[in-house]
Amino acid sequence: MKNRIVSGWSVKPAGRPVRPAGFALLALAGLLAVTPAQPALAAGAPPASERIDPATGPQWITSDQRAATRLIALLQSADFDGLDPKRFKTKALLKALRSASGGSLKSADRANLLLDRALVEYVAALRSTPSKDWAIVDRAAIPAAPSASALLAQAAAAPSLERWLDSMPFMHPDYAVLRRALAASTGGGDARAEAVLRVNLNRVRLLPAAGRYVLVNIAAQRLYMFDGRQQVDSMKVVVGQGRDDRKTPMMAGTLQHALLNPYWNVPPDLVGDDVGIYVKKYGLGYLKSRGYQVLSDWGKNASVVDPATVDWLAVMDGKVQIRVRQLPGPRNVLGKVKYTFPNPYGVYLHDTSQPQLLTHEVRLFSGGCIRLEDAARLGQWLFGRTLKATSDAPDIEVPLDKPVPIYVAYLTAVPDGTSITYFEDVYGWDAKQLTESGAGSDHVAAN
């Protein structure tokens, strides 16, 4: 397949996981919408009343005024960000800029102050607009907008204010690139490609501008480790199957612990499919060979139950729910370690006893949890040391000294240098949103 150029942007395939140009509208039957998120309000966003000191801000009024013009252009195109451009009063900014061109120091000071305020308001709005795609399971993971003083000081220190604006360092590194690609695509006749970029830009908005965090891209089936504004490592992962009850949800949380020698507590709704069918096929000996136990209840003091007393057909039919767990060991589905973050979906990252699943190009095999290509390497990065169990005891808890944010995202358009790589819409979430927006009938055409 040849690369396709869209308004100066190269949209390139990347093997099987990449959506080919000319992809058809995926079937919408049985789509599972992402659980509605809490509003992604930016904790610590600069209040409108925060006093701005013009002496510490950037110098907008220069001989060419290119930086000021660039900021106003950003504000005028704020609809790309899902914001109403009218809120930024760009006509008043243009008027102030023209007045400052006359050489009056008073006019220049006024224009500088108005532009400072506009920048602060714009960045706060980018960080405070709710994002419906995300389920926020820990509000501490929501990136805060910088304070007005910190933002303006950063702008003032930039060697080139215009290039600083172009890179949008107050947002995730991918944000500015996706935004430029969207601007280049707008009005080009490919409504679907434009809509896909809009959907992804909205998802990326929640990601941090910098810091130490983990990003899982469900669509790419990869995990990325970030430090500062740089991706420092990545690995393959296995994510949830395409069935509605097994999709990995999109959420923002905080990694807090590792558990060594973990039990696998089989989710009650998966016992029939993941255990019961094999009991029916191989008999009760299957449970012992794989280290499974049936327990009396879900409490801490539950006792082991004779599996011969269980109506396994009723379990498989969903008429009876039982608690089943798998003991630590070489056949344990979770492998040697799992990394946990509180969430209502029971999702976590974990090692695997089935490394062959990582060799597939499309890796949608789990019940919703995230299986890691190299769990030990992630542990080394998270903890700064090799994690090793000192006994055979199950569920040995190792807390992180400093919790690490984790973002489980669904990114189907990802910058790659000067191109955008499109990943297959494996869960159909893009198709659902595009149909709702009226863009679902247009296809990305191949050249």
Secondary structure, DSSP 8 states (H G I E B T S, - for coil): ---EEETTEEEE--STTB--TT------TT------------TT---TT----GGGS-----SS-HHHHHHHHHHHTGGGGT--GGGG-HHHHHHHHHHHTTT-HHHHHHHHHHHHHHHHHHHHHHHHS--TT-EES-GGGS-----HHHHHHHHHH-S-HHHHHHH-TTS-HHHHHHHHHHHHHTTSS-HHHHHHHHHHHHHHTTS-SSSSEEEEETTTTEEEEEETTEEEEEEEEEEE-SSTTT----EEEEEEEEEES--EEE-GGGHIIIIIHHHHHH-THHHHHHTEEEESSSSTT--EE-GGGS-HHHHHTTS---EEEE-SSTT-TTTTEEEE---TT---EE--S-GGGGGSSS-EEESSSEEES-HHHHHHHHHSS----SSS-SSEEEEEEEEEEEEEE--SEEEETTEEEEB--TTSHHHHHHHHHT-TT------
